Amino acid sequence: MVDRWTEWKPFPDPYHGEYIAAPLGPGVYEVCDASTREQIAFGCTYNVAEVLAAILKAGKAKKRSFFRRNRQRELRNALEYRTWATDSLADARVVVDQILGQREAVWRRFSAAIRA
């Protein structure tokens, strides 16, 4: 499998007029915590930019406050994303299956090395 991931990018701040640099078409995305590299979101979709924009959308809560807006900005700065553009959603699903298969193989090797 050829590595086609983009570099890790911090989420842009729309306050300064910045945009998410992601494909408007199908592909794979991964979002992680910038400091710990803990995976927050991973998957494939027909519109990568739309999914990444939805990850940080406020509005799930009924009340909005000054503190909530500040927390969203801090959360945005703490997360990074990368993308992998594909030609179709079917191709994106194949890529996700390959990535998950590789990760499972690494975990199997890692767990076998610990038991030995």
MARVONU-493998 format. One record per atom (N, C-alpha, C, O): residue number from 1; atom name; x, y, z; residue in one letter. Coordinates in nm, 2 decimals. Layout:
[NUM; "CA"; [X; Y; Z]; "a"]
...
REM end
This chain:
[1; "N"; [0.08; -0.12; 0.00]; "m"]
[1; "CA"; [0.00; 0.00; 0.00]; "m"]
[1; "C"; [0.09; 0.12; 0.00]; "m"]
[1; "O"; [0.18; 0.14; 0.08]; "m"]
[2; "N"; [0.07; 0.21; -0.09]; "v"]
[2; "CA"; [0.14; 0.34; -0.10]; "v"]
[2; "C"; [0.09; 0.43; 0.00]; "v"]
[2; "O"; [-0.03; 0.45; 0.02]; "v"]
[3; "N"; [0.18; 0.50; 0.07]; "d"]
[3; "CA"; [0.14; 0.59; 0.18]; "d"]
[3; "C"; [0.09; 0.72; 0.11]; "d"]
[3; "O"; [0.17; 0.79; 0.05]; "d"]
[4; "N"; [-0.03; 0.76; 0.13]; "r"]
[4; "CA"; [-0.09; 0.88; 0.07]; "r"]
[4; "C"; [-0.14; 0.98; 0.17]; "r"]
[4; "O"; [-0.22; 1.07; 0.14]; "r"]
[5; "N"; [-0.11; 0.96; 0.30]; "w"]
[5; "CA"; [-0.16; 1.05; 0.40]; "w"]
[5; "C"; [-0.10; 1.19; 0.38]; "w"]
[5; "O"; [0.02; 1.20; 0.34]; "w"]
[6; "N"; [-0.18; 1.29; 0.41]; "t"]
[6; "CA"; [-0.12; 1.43; 0.41]; "t"]
[6; "C"; [-0.04; 1.44; 0.54]; "t"]
[6; "O"; [-0.05; 1.35; 0.63]; "t"]
[7; "N"; [0.03; 1.55; 0.56]; "e"]
[7; "CA"; [0.09; 1.58; 0.68]; "e"]
[7; "C"; [-0.01; 1.61; 0.79]; "e"]
[7; "O"; [-0.13; 1.65; 0.75]; "e"]
[8; "N"; [0.02; 1.60; 0.92]; "w"]
[8; "CA"; [-0.07; 1.64; 1.02]; "w"]
[8; "C"; [-0.09; 1.79; 1.02]; "w"]
[8; "O"; [0.01; 1.86; 1.01]; "w"]
[9; "N"; [-0.21; 1.83; 1.03]; "k"]
[9; "CA"; [-0.24; 1.98; 1.03]; "k"]
[9; "C"; [-0.33; 2.01; 1.15]; "k"]
[9; "O"; [-0.42; 1.94; 1.18]; "k"]
[10; "N"; [-0.30; 2.13; 1.21]; "p"]
[10; "CA"; [-0.39; 2.17; 1.32]; "p"]
[10; "C"; [-0.52; 2.22; 1.26]; "p"]
[10; "O"; [-0.52; 2.27; 1.14]; "p"]
[11; "N"; [-0.63; 2.21; 1.33]; "f"]
[11; "CA"; [-0.76; 2.26; 1.28]; "f"]
[11; "C"; [-0.75; 2.41; 1.27]; "f"]
[11; "O"; [-0.70; 2.48; 1.37]; "f"]
[12; "N"; [-0.79; 2.47; 1.17]; "p"]
[12; "CA"; [-0.78; 2.62; 1.15]; "p"]
[12; "C"; [-0.88; 2.69; 1.24]; "p"]
[12; "O"; [-0.98; 2.63; 1.28]; "p"]
[13; "N"; [-0.86; 2.82; 1.26]; "d"]
[13; "CA"; [-0.94; 2.90; 1.34]; "d"]
[13; "C"; [-1.03; 2.98; 1.25]; "d"]
[13; "O"; [-0.98; 3.07; 1.18]; "d"]
[14; "N"; [-1.16; 2.96; 1.24]; "p"]
[14; "CA"; [-1.24; 3.03; 1.14]; "p"]
[14; "C"; [-1.25; 3.18; 1.18]; "p"]
[14; "O"; [-1.29; 3.26; 1.10]; "p"]
[15; "N"; [-1.22; 3.21; 1.31]; "y"]
[15; "CA"; [-1.22; 3.35; 1.35]; "y"]
[15; "C"; [-1.13; 3.43; 1.26]; "y"]
[15; "O"; [-1.15; 3.55; 1.24]; "y"]
[16; "N"; [-1.02; 3.37; 1.22]; "h"]
[16; "CA"; [-0.92; 3.44; 1.14]; "h"]
[16; "C"; [-0.93; 3.41; 0.99]; "h"]
[16; "O"; [-0.85; 3.45; 0.91]; "h"]
[17; "N"; [-1.05; 3.35; 0.95]; "g"]
[17; "CA"; [-1.08; 3.33; 0.81]; "g"]
[17; "C"; [-1.00; 3.21; 0.75]; "g"]
[17; "O"; [-0.99; 3.21; 0.63]; "g"]
[18; "N"; [-0.96; 3.12; 0.84]; "e"]
[18; "CA"; [-0.88; 3.00; 0.79]; "e"]
[18; "C"; [-0.98; 2.89; 0.76]; "e"]
[18; "O"; [-1.09; 2.89; 0.81]; "e"]
[19; "N"; [-0.94; 2.80; 0.67]; "y"]
[19; "CA"; [-1.03; 2.69; 0.62]; "y"]
[19; "C"; [-0.96; 2.56; 0.64]; "y"]
[19; "O"; [-0.84; 2.55; 0.65]; "y"]
[20; "N"; [-1.04; 2.45; 0.65]; "i"]
[20; "CA"; [-0.99; 2.32; 0.66]; "i"]
[20; "C"; [-0.94; 2.28; 0.52]; "i"]
[20; "O"; [-1.01; 2.29; 0.42]; "i"]
[21; "N"; [-0.82; 2.23; 0.52]; "a"]
[21; "CA"; [-0.76; 2.19; 0.39]; "a"]
[21; "C"; [-0.78; 2.04; 0.37]; "a"]
[21; "O"; [-0.70; 1.96; 0.41]; "a"]
[22; "N"; [-0.89; 2.00; 0.32]; "a"]
[22; "CA"; [-0.93; 1.86; 0.30]; "a"]
[22; "C"; [-1.01; 1.85; 0.17]; "a"]
[22; "O"; [-1.06; 1.94; 0.12]; "a"]
[23; "N"; [-1.01; 1.72; 0.12]; "p"]
[23; "CA"; [-1.08; 1.70; -0.01]; "p"]
[23; "C"; [-1.23; 1.72; 0.01]; "p"]
[23; "O"; [-1.29; 1.69; 0.11]; "p"]
[24; "N"; [-1.29; 1.78; -0.10]; "l"]
[24; "CA"; [-1.44; 1.80; -0.10]; "l"]
[24; "C"; [-1.51; 1.67; -0.15]; "l"]
[24; "O"; [-1.63; 1.67; -0.16]; "l"]
[25; "N"; [-1.43; 1.57; -0.18]; "g"]
[25; "CA"; [-1.48; 1.44; -0.22]; "g"]
[25; "C"; [-1.46; 1.33; -0.13]; "g"]
[25; "O"; [-1.43; 1.35; -0.01]; "g"]
[26; "N"; [-1.46; 1.21; -0.18]; "p"]
[26; "CA"; [-1.44; 1.09; -0.09]; "p"]
[26; "C"; [-1.30; 1.08; -0.04]; "p"]
[26; "O"; [-1.21; 1.12; -0.11]; "p"]
[27; "N"; [-1.29; 1.01; 0.07]; "g"]
[27; "CA"; [-1.15; 0.98; 0.12]; "g"]
[27; "C"; [-1.16; 0.93; 0.27]; "g"]
[27; "O"; [-1.27; 0.90; 0.32]; "g"]
[28; "N"; [-1.04; 0.93; 0.33]; "v"]
[28; "CA"; [-1.02; 0.88; 0.46]; "v"]
[28; "C"; [-0.97; 0.99; 0.54]; "v"]
[28; "O"; [-0.89; 1.07; 0.50]; "v"]
[29; "N"; [-1.01; 1.00; 0.67]; "y"]
[29; "CA"; [-0.97; 1.10; 0.76]; "y"]
[29; "C"; [-0.93; 1.04; 0.90]; "y"]
[29; "O"; [-0.98; 0.93; 0.93]; "y"]
[30; "N"; [-0.84; 1.11; 0.97]; "e"]
[30; "CA"; [-0.80; 1.07; 1.10]; "e"]
[30; "C"; [-0.78; 1.20; 1.18]; "e"]
[30; "O"; [-0.71; 1.29; 1.13]; "e"]
[31; "N"; [-0.84; 1.20; 1.30]; "v"]
[31; "CA"; [-0.82; 1.32; 1.39]; "v"]
[31; "C"; [-0.76; 1.27; 1.52]; "v"]
[31; "O"; [-0.81; 1.16; 1.57]; "v"]
[32; "N"; [-0.66; 1.34; 1.57]; "c"]
[32; "CA"; [-0.60; 1.30; 1.70]; "c"]
[32; "C"; [-0.57; 1.42; 1.79]; "c"]
[32; "O"; [-0.57; 1.53; 1.74]; "c"]
[33; "N"; [-0.55; 1.39; 1.91]; "d"]
[33; "CA"; [-0.51; 1.49; 2.01]; "d"]
[33; "C"; [-0.36; 1.52; 1.97]; "d"]
[33; "O"; [-0.28; 1.43; 1.96]; "d"]
[34; "N"; [-0.33; 1.65; 1.96]; "a"]
[34; "CA"; [-0.19; 1.69; 1.92]; "a"]
[34; "C"; [-0.09; 1.65; 2.02]; "a"]
[34; "O"; [0.03; 1.62; 1.98]; "a"]
[35; "N"; [-0.12; 1.65; 2.14]; "s"]
[35; "CA"; [-0.01; 1.63; 2.24]; "s"]
[35; "C"; [0.01; 1.48; 2.27]; "s"]
[35; "O"; [0.12; 1.44; 2.29]; "s"]
[36; "N"; [-0.10; 1.40; 2.27]; "t"]
[36; "CA"; [-0.08; 1.26; 2.30]; "t"]
[36; "C"; [-0.09; 1.16; 2.18]; "t"]
[36; "O"; [-0.06; 1.04; 2.19]; "t"]
[37; "N"; [-0.13; 1.21; 2.07]; "r"]
[37; "CA"; [-0.16; 1.13; 1.95]; "r"]
[37; "C"; [-0.27; 1.03; 1.97]; "r"]
[37; "O"; [-0.28; 0.93; 1.89]; "r"]
[38; "N"; [-0.35; 1.05; 2.07]; "e"]
[38; "CA"; [-0.47; 0.96; 2.09]; "e"]
[38; "C"; [-0.57; 0.99; 1.98]; "e"]
[38; "O"; [-0.61; 1.10; 1.95]; "e"]
[39; "N"; [-0.61; 0.88; 1.92]; "q"]
[39; "CA"; [-0.71; 0.89; 1.80]; "q"]
[39; "C"; [-0.84; 0.93; 1.85]; "q"]
[39; "O"; [-0.90; 0.87; 1.95]; "q"]
[40; "N"; [-0.90; 1.04; 1.79]; "i"]
[40; "CA"; [-1.03; 1.09; 1.83]; "i"]
[40; "C"; [-1.13; 1.04; 1.73]; "i"]
[40; "O"; [-1.24; 1.00; 1.77]; "i"]
[41; "N"; [-1.10; 1.05; 1.60]; "a"]
[41; "CA"; [-1.19; 1.01; 1.49]; "a"]
[41; "C"; [-1.11; 0.95; 1.38]; "a"]
[41; "O"; [-1.00; 0.99; 1.35]; "a"]
[42; "N"; [-1.18; 0.85; 1.31]; "f"]
[42; "CA"; [-1.11; 0.78; 1.20]; "f"]
[42; "C"; [-1.22; 0.72; 1.12]; "f"]
[42; "O"; [-1.32; 0.66; 1.17]; "f"]
[43; "N"; [-1.21; 0.73; 0.99]; "g"]
[43; "CA"; [-1.32; 0.67; 0.90]; "g"]
[43; "C"; [-1.31; 0.71; 0.76]; "g"]
[43; "O"; [-1.21; 0.79; 0.72]; "g"]
[44; "N"; [-1.40; 0.67; 0.68]; "c"]
[44; "CA"; [-1.41; 0.71; 0.54]; "c"]
[44; "C"; [-1.55; 0.77; 0.52]; "c"]
[44; "O"; [-1.64; 0.75; 0.59]; "c"]
[45; "N"; [-1.55; 0.86; 0.42]; "t"]
[45; "CA"; [-1.68; 0.93; 0.39]; "t"]
[45; "C"; [-1.68; 0.98; 0.25]; "t"]
[45; "O"; [-1.58; 0.98; 0.18]; "t"]
[46; "N"; [-1.79; 1.02; 0.20]; "y"]
[46; "CA"; [-1.81; 1.08; 0.07]; "y"]
[46; "C"; [-1.76; 1.22; 0.06]; "y"]
[46; "O"; [-1.74; 1.27; -0.05]; "y"]
[47; "N"; [-1.75; 1.29; 0.17]; "n"]
[47; "CA"; [-1.70; 1.43; 0.17]; "n"]
[47; "C"; [-1.62; 1.46; 0.30]; "n"]
[47; "O"; [-1.67; 1.48; 0.41]; "n"]
[48; "N"; [-1.49; 1.45; 0.28]; "v"]
[48; "CA"; [-1.40; 1.46; 0.40]; "v"]
[48; "C"; [-1.41; 1.59; 0.46]; "v"]
[48; "O"; [-1.41; 1.60; 0.59]; "v"]
[49; "N"; [-1.41; 1.70; 0.39]; "a"]
[49; "CA"; [-1.41; 1.84; 0.45]; "a"]
[49; "C"; [-1.53; 1.86; 0.53]; "a"]
[49; "O"; [-1.53; 1.92; 0.64]; "a"]
[50; "N"; [-1.65; 1.81; 0.49]; "e"]
[50; "CA"; [-1.77; 1.82; 0.56]; "e"]
[50; "C"; [-1.77; 1.75; 0.70]; "e"]
[50; "O"; [-1.81; 1.80; 0.80]; "e"]
[51; "N"; [-1.71; 1.63; 0.70]; "v"]
[51; "CA"; [-1.70; 1.55; 0.82]; "v"]
[51; "C"; [-1.60; 1.62; 0.92]; "v"]
[51; "O"; [-1.63; 1.63; 1.04]; "v"]
[52; "N"; [-1.49; 1.67; 0.87]; "l"]
[52; "CA"; [-1.40; 1.74; 0.96]; "l"]
[52; "C"; [-1.45; 1.86; 1.01]; "l"]
[52; "O"; [-1.43; 1.90; 1.13]; "l"]
[53; "N"; [-1.53; 1.94; 0.94]; "a"]
[53; "CA"; [-1.59; 2.06; 0.99]; "a"]
[53; "C"; [-1.70; 2.03; 1.09]; "a"]
[53; "O"; [-1.72; 2.10; 1.19]; "a"]
[54; "N"; [-1.77; 1.91; 1.08]; "a"]
[54; "CA"; [-1.87; 1.87; 1.17]; "a"]
[54; "C"; [-1.81; 1.83; 1.30]; "a"]
[54; "O"; [-1.88; 1.83; 1.40]; "a"]
[55; "N"; [-1.69; 1.78; 1.31]; "i"]
[55; "CA"; [-1.63; 1.73; 1.43]; "i"]
[55; "C"; [-1.63; 1.84; 1.54]; "i"]
[55; "O"; [-1.65; 1.81; 1.65]; "i"]
[56; "N"; [-1.60; 1.96; 1.50]; "l"]
[56; "CA"; [-1.59; 2.07; 1.60]; "l"]
[56; "C"; [-1.71; 2.16; 1.61]; "l"]
[56; "O"; [-1.70; 2.26; 1.68]; "l"]
[57; "N"; [-1.81; 2.13; 1.54]; "k"]
[57; "CA"; [-1.93; 2.21; 1.54]; "k"]
[57; "C"; [-1.99; 2.21; 1.68]; "k"]
[57; "O"; [-2.02; 2.11; 1.74]; "k"]
[58; "N"; [-2.01; 2.33; 1.73]; "a"]
[58; "CA"; [-2.09; 2.35; 1.86]; "a"]
[58; "C"; [-2.24; 2.34; 1.82]; "a"]
[58; "O"; [-2.27; 2.35; 1.70]; "a"]
[59; "N"; [-2.32; 2.33; 1.92]; "g"]
[59; "CA"; [-2.46; 2.33; 1.89]; "g"]
[59; "C"; [-2.53; 2.21; 1.94]; "g"]
[59; "O"; [-2.65; 2.20; 1.93]; "g"]
[60; "N"; [-2.45; 2.11; 1.99]; "k"]
[60; "CA"; [-2.51; 2.00; 2.05]; "k"]
[60; "C"; [-2.58; 2.03; 2.18]; "k"]
[60; "O"; [-2.69; 1.98; 2.21]; "k"]
[61; "N"; [-2.53; 2.13; 2.25]; "a"]
[61; "CA"; [-2.59; 2.18; 2.37]; "a"]
[61; "C"; [-2.69; 2.29; 2.34]; "a"]
[61; "O"; [-2.67; 2.36; 2.25]; "a"]
[62; "N"; [-2.79; 2.30; 2.42]; "k"]
[62; "CA"; [-2.90; 2.40; 2.41]; "k"]
[62; "C"; [-2.84; 2.54; 2.44]; "k"]
[62; "O"; [-2.87; 2.64; 2.38]; "k"]
[63; "N"; [-2.77; 2.54; 2.55]; "k"]
[63; "CA"; [-2.72; 2.67; 2.60]; "k"]
[63; "C"; [-2.58; 2.70; 2.54]; "k"]
[63; "O"; [-2.49; 2.61; 2.54]; "k"]
[64; "N"; [-2.56; 2.82; 2.50]; "r"]
[64; "CA"; [-2.43; 2.86; 2.46]; "r"]
[64; "C"; [-2.38; 2.97; 2.55]; "r"]
[64; "O"; [-2.46; 3.05; 2.60]; "r"]
[65; "N"; [-2.25; 2.97; 2.58]; "s"]
[65; "CA"; [-2.20; 3.07; 2.67]; "s"]
[65; "C"; [-2.06; 3.11; 2.63]; "s"]
[65; "O"; [-2.00; 3.05; 2.54]; "s"]
[66; "N"; [-2.02; 3.21; 2.69]; "f"]
[66; "CA"; [-1.88; 3.26; 2.66]; "f"]
[66; "C"; [-1.78; 3.15; 2.68]; "f"]
[66; "O"; [-1.68; 3.14; 2.61]; "f"]
[67; "N"; [-1.80; 3.08; 2.79]; "f"]
[67; "CA"; [-1.70; 2.98; 2.83]; "f"]
[67; "C"; [-1.70; 2.86; 2.73]; "f"]
[67; "O"; [-1.60; 2.80; 2.70]; "f"]
[68; "N"; [-1.82; 2.83; 2.68]; "r"]
[68; "CA"; [-1.83; 2.72; 2.58]; "r"]
[68; "C"; [-1.76; 2.75; 2.45]; "r"]
[68; "O"; [-1.69; 2.67; 2.40]; "r"]
[69; "N"; [-1.77; 2.88; 2.41]; "r"]
[69; "CA"; [-1.70; 2.92; 2.29]; "r"]
[69; "C"; [-1.55; 2.91; 2.31]; "r"]
[69; "O"; [-1.48; 2.87; 2.22]; "r"]
[70; "N"; [-1.50; 2.95; 2.42]; "n"]
[70; "CA"; [-1.36; 2.95; 2.45]; "n"]
[70; "C"; [-1.31; 2.80; 2.45]; "n"]
[70; "O"; [-1.20; 2.77; 2.41]; "n"]
[71; "N"; [-1.39; 2.71; 2.51]; "r"]
[71; "CA"; [-1.35; 2.57; 2.52]; "r"]
[71; "C"; [-1.34; 2.51; 2.38]; "r"]
[71; "O"; [-1.25; 2.43; 2.35]; "r"]
[72; "N"; [-1.44; 2.55; 2.29]; "q"]
[72; "CA"; [-1.43; 2.51; 2.15]; "q"]
[72; "C"; [-1.30; 2.55; 2.08]; "q"]
[72; "O"; [-1.24; 2.47; 2.01]; "q"]
[73; "N"; [-1.26; 2.67; 2.11]; "r"]
[73; "CA"; [-1.14; 2.72; 2.04]; "r"]
[73; "C"; [-1.02; 2.65; 2.10]; "r"]
[73; "O"; [-0.93; 2.61; 2.02]; "r"]
[74; "N"; [-1.02; 2.62; 2.23]; "e"]
[74; "CA"; [-0.91; 2.54; 2.29]; "e"]
[74; "C"; [-0.90; 2.40; 2.23]; "e"]
[74; "O"; [-0.80; 2.35; 2.20]; "e"]
[75; "N"; [-1.02; 2.34; 2.22]; "l"]
[75; "CA"; [-1.03; 2.21; 2.16]; "l"]
[75; "C"; [-0.98; 2.20; 2.02]; "l"]
[75; "O"; [-0.91; 2.11; 1.98]; "l"]
[76; "N"; [-1.01; 2.31; 1.94]; "r"]
[76; "CA"; [-0.97; 2.31; 1.80]; "r"]
[76; "C"; [-0.82; 2.32; 1.79]; "r"]
[76; "O"; [-0.76; 2.26; 1.71]; "r"]
[77; "N"; [-0.75; 2.39; 1.89]; "n"]
[77; "CA"; [-0.61; 2.40; 1.89]; "n"]
[77; "C"; [-0.54; 2.27; 1.93]; "n"]
[77; "O"; [-0.42; 2.25; 1.91]; "n"]
[78; "N"; [-0.61; 2.19; 2.01]; "a"]
[78; "CA"; [-0.55; 2.07; 2.06]; "a"]
[78; "C"; [-0.56; 1.95; 1.97]; "a"]
[78; "O"; [-0.50; 1.85; 1.99]; "a"]
[79; "N"; [-0.64; 1.96; 1.86]; "l"]
[79; "CA"; [-0.66; 1.85; 1.77]; "l"]
[79; "C"; [-0.58; 1.88; 1.63]; "l"]
[79; "O"; [-0.57; 1.99; 1.59]; "l"]
[80; "N"; [-0.54; 1.77; 1.57]; "e"]
[80; "CA"; [-0.48; 1.77; 1.44]; "e"]
[80; "C"; [-0.55; 1.67; 1.35]; "e"]
[80; "O"; [-0.61; 1.57; 1.40]; "e"]
[81; "N"; [-0.54; 1.69; 1.22]; "y"]
[81; "CA"; [-0.61; 1.60; 1.13]; "y"]
[81; "C"; [-0.52; 1.57; 1.01]; "y"]
[81; "O"; [-0.42; 1.64; 0.98]; "y"]
[82; "N"; [-0.54; 1.46; 0.95]; "r"]
[82; "CA"; [-0.48; 1.42; 0.82]; "r"]
[82; "C"; [-0.58; 1.35; 0.73]; "r"]
[82; "O"; [-0.68; 1.30; 0.78]; "r"]
[83; "N"; [-0.56; 1.36; 0.60]; "t"]
[83; "CA"; [-0.66; 1.30; 0.51]; "t"]
[83; "C"; [-0.59; 1.22; 0.40]; "t"]
[83; "O"; [-0.47; 1.23; 0.38]; "t"]
[84; "N"; [-0.67; 1.14; 0.34]; "w"]
[84; "CA"; [-0.62; 1.05; 0.23]; "w"]
[84; "C"; [-0.73; 1.06; 0.12]; "w"]
[84; "O"; [-0.84; 0.99; 0.14]; "w"]
[85; "N"; [-0.71; 1.13; 0.02]; "a"]
[85; "CA"; [-0.82; 1.14; -0.09]; "a"]
[85; "C"; [-0.82; 1.02; -0.17]; "a"]
[85; "O"; [-0.72; 0.96; -0.20]; "a"]
[86; "N"; [-0.94; 0.98; -0.21]; "t"]
[86; "CA"; [-0.96; 0.86; -0.30]; "t"]
[86; "C"; [-1.06; 0.90; -0.41]; "t"]
[86; "O"; [-1.12; 1.01; -0.41]; "t"]
[87; "N"; [-1.07; 0.81; -0.51]; "d"]
[87; "CA"; [-1.15; 0.84; -0.63]; "d"]
[87; "C"; [-1.30; 0.82; -0.60]; "d"]
[87; "O"; [-1.39; 0.88; -0.66]; "d"]
[88; "N"; [-1.33; 0.72; -0.51]; "s"]
[88; "CA"; [-1.47; 0.69; -0.48]; "s"]
[88; "C"; [-1.48; 0.64; -0.33]; "s"]
[88; "O"; [-1.38; 0.62; -0.27]; "s"]
[89; "N"; [-1.60; 0.64; -0.29]; "l"]
[89; "CA"; [-1.62; 0.59; -0.15]; "l"]
[89; "C"; [-1.58; 0.44; -0.14]; "l"]
[89; "O"; [-1.54; 0.40; -0.03]; "l"]
[90; "N"; [-1.60; 0.36; -0.24]; "a"]
[90; "CA"; [-1.56; 0.22; -0.24]; "a"]
[90; "C"; [-1.41; 0.21; -0.22]; "a"]
[90; "O"; [-1.36; 0.13; -0.15]; "a"]
[91; "N"; [-1.33; 0.30; -0.29]; "d"]
[91; "CA"; [-1.19; 0.30; -0.27]; "d"]
[91; "C"; [-1.15; 0.34; -0.13]; "d"]
[91; "O"; [-1.06; 0.28; -0.07]; "d"]
[92; "N"; [-1.22; 0.43; -0.07]; "a"]
[92; "CA"; [-1.20; 0.48; 0.06]; "a"]
[92; "C"; [-1.22; 0.36; 0.16]; "a"]
[92; "O"; [-1.15; 0.35; 0.26]; "a"]
[93; "N"; [-1.33; 0.28; 0.14]; "r"]
[93; "CA"; [-1.35; 0.17; 0.23]; "r"]
[93; "C"; [-1.24; 0.07; 0.22]; "r"]
[93; "O"; [-1.20; 0.01; 0.32]; "r"]
[94; "N"; [-1.19; 0.04; 0.10]; "v"]
[94; "CA"; [-1.08; -0.05; 0.08]; "v"]
[94; "C"; [-0.95; 0.00; 0.16]; "v"]
[94; "O"; [-0.89; -0.08; 0.22]; "v"]
[95; "N"; [-0.93; 0.13; 0.15]; "v"]
[95; "CA"; [-0.81; 0.19; 0.22]; "v"]
[95; "C"; [-0.83; 0.17; 0.37]; "v"]
[95; "O"; [-0.74; 0.13; 0.44]; "v"]
[96; "N"; [-0.95; 0.20; 0.42]; "v"]
[96; "CA"; [-0.98; 0.18; 0.56]; "v"]
[96; "C"; [-0.95; 0.04; 0.61]; "v"]
[96; "O"; [-0.89; 0.01; 0.71]; "v"]
[97; "N"; [-1.00; -0.06; 0.53]; "d"]
[97; "CA"; [-0.98; -0.20; 0.56]; "d"]
[97; "C"; [-0.83; -0.23; 0.56]; "d"]
[97; "O"; [-0.79; -0.31; 0.65]; "d"]
[98; "N"; [-0.76; -0.18; 0.47]; "q"]
[98; "CA"; [-0.61; -0.21; 0.46]; "q"]
[98; "C"; [-0.54; -0.15; 0.59]; "q"]
[98; "O"; [-0.46; -0.21; 0.65]; "q"]
[99; "N"; [-0.58; -0.03; 0.62]; "i"]
[99; "CA"; [-0.52; 0.04; 0.74]; "i"]
[99; "C"; [-0.55; -0.04; 0.86]; "i"]
[99; "O"; [-0.46; -0.06; 0.95]; "i"]
[100; "N"; [-0.68; -0.07; 0.88]; "l"]
[100; "CA"; [-0.72; -0.15; 1.00]; "l"]
[100; "C"; [-0.65; -0.29; 1.00]; "l"]
[100; "O"; [-0.61; -0.33; 1.11]; "l"]
[101; "N"; [-0.63; -0.35; 0.89]; "g"]
[101; "CA"; [-0.56; -0.48; 0.88]; "g"]
[101; "C"; [-0.41; -0.46; 0.92]; "g"]
[101; "O"; [-0.36; -0.55; 1.00]; "g"]
[102; "N"; [-0.35; -0.36; 0.88]; "q"]
[102; "CA"; [-0.21; -0.33; 0.92]; "q"]
[102; "C"; [-0.20; -0.30; 1.07]; "q"]
[102; "O"; [-0.11; -0.35; 1.13]; "q"]
[103; "N"; [-0.29; -0.23; 1.12]; "r"]
[103; "CA"; [-0.29; -0.20; 1.26]; "r"]
[103; "C"; [-0.31; -0.33; 1.35]; "r"]
[103; "O"; [-0.24; -0.34; 1.45]; "r"]
[104; "N"; [-0.40; -0.41; 1.30]; "e"]
[104; "CA"; [-0.42; -0.54; 1.37]; "e"]
[104; "C"; [-0.30; -0.62; 1.37]; "e"]
[104; "O"; [-0.26; -0.69; 1.47]; "e"]
[105; "N"; [-0.23; -0.63; 1.26]; "a"]
[105; "CA"; [-0.11; -0.71; 1.24]; "a"]
[105; "C"; [0.00; -0.66; 1.34]; "a"]
[105; "O"; [0.07; -0.73; 1.40]; "a"]
[106; "N"; [0.01; -0.52; 1.35]; "v"]
[106; "CA"; [0.11; -0.47; 1.44]; "v"]
[106; "C"; [0.08; -0.50; 1.58]; "v"]
[106; "O"; [0.17; -0.54; 1.66]; "v"]
[107; "N"; [-0.05; -0.49; 1.62]; "w"]
[107; "CA"; [-0.09; -0.53; 1.76]; "w"]
[107; "C"; [-0.06; -0.68; 1.79]; "w"]
[107; "O"; [-0.02; -0.71; 1.90]; "w"]
[108; "N"; [-0.09; -0.76; 1.69]; "r"]
[108; "CA"; [-0.06; -0.91; 1.71]; "r"]
[108; "C"; [0.09; -0.93; 1.73]; "r"]
[108; "O"; [0.13; -1.01; 1.82]; "r"]
[109; "N"; [0.17; -0.87; 1.65]; "r"]
[109; "CA"; [0.32; -0.88; 1.67]; "r"]
[109; "C"; [0.36; -0.83; 1.80]; "r"]
[109; "O"; [0.45; -0.89; 1.87]; "r"]
[110; "N"; [0.31; -0.71; 1.84]; "f"]
[110; "CA"; [0.34; -0.65; 1.96]; "f"]
[110; "C"; [0.30; -0.73; 2.08]; "f"]
[110; "O"; [0.38; -0.75; 2.17]; "f"]
[111; "N"; [0.18; -0.79; 2.08]; "s"]
[111; "CA"; [0.14; -0.87; 2.19]; "s"]
[111; "C"; [0.22; -1.00; 2.20]; "s"]
[111; "O"; [0.24; -1.06; 2.30]; "s"]
[112; "N"; [0.25; -1.06; 2.08]; "a"]
[112; "CA"; [0.33; -1.18; 2.08]; "a"]
[112; "C"; [0.47; -1.15; 2.14]; "a"]
[112; "O"; [0.53; -1.24; 2.20]; "a"]
[113; "N"; [0.53; -1.04; 2.11]; "a"]
[113; "CA"; [0.66; -1.00; 2.16]; "a"]
[113; "C"; [0.66; -0.98; 2.31]; "a"]
[113; "O"; [0.75; -1.02; 2.38]; "a"]
[114; "N"; [0.55; -0.93; 2.36]; "i"]
[114; "CA"; [0.53; -0.91; 2.51]; "i"]
[114; "C"; [0.52; -1.05; 2.58]; "i"]
[114; "O"; [0.58; -1.07; 2.68]; "i"]
[115; "N"; [0.44; -1.14; 2.52]; "r"]
[115; "CA"; [0.42; -1.27; 2.58]; "r"]
[115; "C"; [0.55; -1.36; 2.58]; "r"]
[115; "O"; [0.57; -1.44; 2.67]; "r"]
[116; "N"; [0.64; -1.33; 2.48]; "a"]
[116; "CA"; [0.76; -1.41; 2.47]; "a"]
[116; "C"; [0.87; -1.38; 2.57]; "a"]
[116; "O"; [0.97; -1.44; 2.58]; "a"]
REM end
